[in-house]
Amino acid sequence: MAPGAFWRVRKDITRYAALLRRIAGGGNGGAISMMLENSNDVLPGVFSANVSLHFYRGALSPSPRRLAAGFSAHPSIKGLYPEPADLILPVSNPNGYYRSGFWLRIDNETHVHSTSIAIPKNTYRAVLEIFVSYHGDDEFWYTNPLRSAYLHSPSNLSTPRANGGFRQVYATIDGRFVGGHIPFAVLYPSSINPYFWSPVAAIGAFDMPSYDLDLTPFLGFMLDGRPHDIGLAVRDAQPSWLVSANLHLWVDAWSDSVQAGLIEYIAPPVKMNRNAEWRDKDGQSEINAEGLLRFTGWVSSSKGNLTTQVTQKIKFKSQVEVQNRGSTTQIEFQIKERMMVAIQKGHQPLGRVQLYVEAPLQVQTSMVRAAGGALFQKSRLYHQLTEMVTLSEGQAMTTSTLTDRQDAEGSALMHGDASVWGSGSTKSSYRYKDDSTCYLRNVNTAGGVVMMDTKSASCAAVADG
């Protein structure tokens, strides 16, 4: 048997320390497990996996510089909190061990999965961490044109693609909307051209991003000791999406109960502008969306009376153009998001994190018919994730910037849904910079071979890159 591919993935799981402590305590604390839930007869293979946990002694550094370093991956707000949560509760399928998986499946936009959860009465902070992946008819949702019945549907779709390329994963508490995010478009290994992704992986493919919602302003609805329904849903969803979440809770060790209330709730519907012009297989569509959310609430505990304000602004654009009787497609997709979480005591600011995310995606494909009913496809790709985080604590402030970019081009000979021959080249660039650290890595691949792999800790190199 020929040697297979090998990857090493490292992930900081410090924010799950509460679960690790529970396991270490023995009893019915649970177990650490690894699951491979997409191995079947259609995607055969032998996988060997080794999981190691590395523990480090000492307290966590509360300095802003160390906190900002936590923003070296995908959008989150955990950098505002120097200590991990005291308790983590799952929002997932409780029967996951019975081969059904822990995910909750969503097949349409009206489908809201709810989990009943009671939280401690002395909870003074809450953050919902949402996980999401997309499959079936929505596996390539970010390429969807706006059309009620798109005639040029690939044969692997059971229904025509509809609703365009806008999706929003969101959460509810007892039916009340409490926030959401437009997912980052993670490209799966078969996306666009499968020869792009050998041996490199697409942005986020080995570390699917999670999306944090600070629920602290809503604690006043949940501190009565009774169960409340935490709902998860996806706007404009087609079959199927898999969602789950972790509810991170911080509890007041010096109080049996705390008081809380909602001060401000601004959550108007996202403003949507949809336009489409089609004639048979050719045409174009465009979706533009803007949204503004602001939630403010207070919590009175042994730490004092603290006010938390969450503000989010989003801009979204999806443009799809199809020409030459459906043989040429150009897609432009962009997400922009600004998010701020601020905590203050009276009129005194205690901490604030501002997060800016920009995620553009461009895809061009052209197809011509080949012998034997095959299709010869050429494709080009540009994909990028940019994050800028500014963290303020008292008089201290730190900023970090991350840019993860990929450019690829190639061709493939397709028989039905399967590629029988092809080639591809991919250029990957990863740049990170904060007040004390710089990191740059460039990897170029072609024909399944790494042609160049360079890395540097020089801030000058990061700036020039």
Protein Blocks (a to p, Z undefined) as FASTA:
>chain_A
ZZdddddddddfklmmmmmmmmmngmjnbpcddddfkbcfklgcdddddddddddedjdd
fbfklmmmmmmmccdfklmpmbacfbdcddddfklmnonojadcdfbfklccdddddddf
kbcbdcdddddddehjllmmmlpccdfbdfkbcfkbfbdcehijadcddddeehiacbdc
dddddddfkgoiamlmccbdcehkloccdddddfklmmmmmmnopacddddddehiacdd
dddddddddddfkbfbdcdddfbdcddddddddddddehjbccddddddddddddddddd
fkopcddddddddddddddddeehhiaccddddddddddddddehjacfbdcdddddddd
dddddddddehhiacddddddddddddddddehjbccddddddddddddddddehjbcfb
dcdddddddddddfkbccddddddeehiafbdcddfbfklmmmZZ
